[in-house]
């Protein structure tokens, strides 16, 4: 379960009263051909099952073994910032109040792309499209839960 500080902060949504801090993430044993990583955060049950993408980051250097707490909105970013479903760089969990804990899937993708290969501001679909043709080398996911 994610602590309340990791909840999203969005003035237009009463379900988002958190501090909008991304959690620390760590990984190991990337494929040997890895040149960069992509990080995605999705709420697959959001929008009545249509899904909500909360975070798209890419160009994470191949030598990285994690991201510190708050990295999603840290300035300057240590990776290229994309756009989530709302057109923002990052939004923490914002499930409806009173619901059971919602699942948030963090997916790390090892890629053969150089860290500077993609321009800033891409959405999830554009990043995944850029990884077609064998550029995605492997992935791992972590499911964290959040509720109010």
Order of alpha helices (4+ residues) and beta strands (2+ residues): beta-beta-alpha-beta-beta-beta-beta-alpha-beta
